[in-house]
Each structure stands twice: as structure tokens, then as C-alpha cells.
Amino acid sequence: MIALCYQFSMAQALIRKLNDETLEDYRAEAKRNNRSLEAELRELIERNRPRRTFTPEERERRILEFTQNQKLQPDSTPWIREARSARFAE
């Protein structure tokens, strides 16, 4: 059973009926990684988080939001062609 509690926009999860050996393995791993058990479990959950799926409309909106303040770089094609021409002219 996982109970979620929302406080200050950060969720908490309580996991019941964990095997003692499993918890000990995570404690040992946390120690090897110089982290607390909480930090180790948080990293594990974040690293193994399921991928979100977006509709095409949501994907387009997110791309537009992400690129809205991005400066476009100039097209490098002419520079590449010039460099190739100079290299093969030698």
C-alpha cells in the first residue's frame, strides 16, 4: 500500500510491508553512495519513473513553450560548403 500526502507541493509516500532484507540492501547501497536512505530511495524512484505520454497537441504546446525564448542559430550550411570547397581545392 502506498499512501500519498501532499504538503508544500512535495508528495510523500509511505510503503508498507517491505522485506527487511530489501530495506537493508538499500541502506547498504545508500551508504556506498554517501547518501541517506531517503535520498537513495528518492533517486531510485526518480530514475525509474514511468515515461509520460503526450497527445500530439500537448507535445506541440510543450515544444513551443520550451523553444519560445530560444534564439535560433544561423544556418551553418554555407560555412560548411565553403570549408569543403577550400579543403578539396588544395
C-alpha positions, -999 to 999 in steps of 0.1 A, spaced: 0 0 0 13 35 -9 -2 65 9 5 99 -7 5 130 14 7 164 -2 25 191 19 42 222 5 38 209 -31 60 179 -23 44 145 -22 53 118 4 49 81 0 46 55 28 54 20 17 42 -8 40 52 -44 42 88 -41 29 110 -71 32 137 -64 59 164 -77 36 154 -54 8 155 -24 31 189 -35 44 202 -37 8 190 -2 1 206 11 33 239 -5 23 236 10 -12 229 44 3 260 41 25 281 32 -6 267 62 -24 272 85 6 235 93 8 208 89 33 183 60 28 157 86 19 179 102 -7 187 67 -21 151 57 -24 142 91 -39 169 86 -66 157 51 -73 121 63 -78 131 93 -100 154 72 -121 128 45 -127 99 69 -132 75 58 -160 77 80 -191 48 103 -197 29 101 -229 16 132 -246 -10 138 -273 4 154 -304 -13 187 -293 3 185 -259 37 177 -274 35 207 -298 24 230 -269 53 218 -248 78 223 -276 66 258 -283 69 266 -246 104 252 -245 116 270 -276 97 302 -271 127 321 -256 154 303 -275 174 322 -300 177 305 -334 212 298 -346 222 308 -381 222 282 -408 257 267 -410 253 251 -444 271 280 -463 301 278 -439 303 240 -443 302 242 -481 329 269 -481 351 248 -458 347 217 -480 354 237 -512 385 251 -497 397 217 -485 391 200 -519 406 229 -538 440 222 -523 
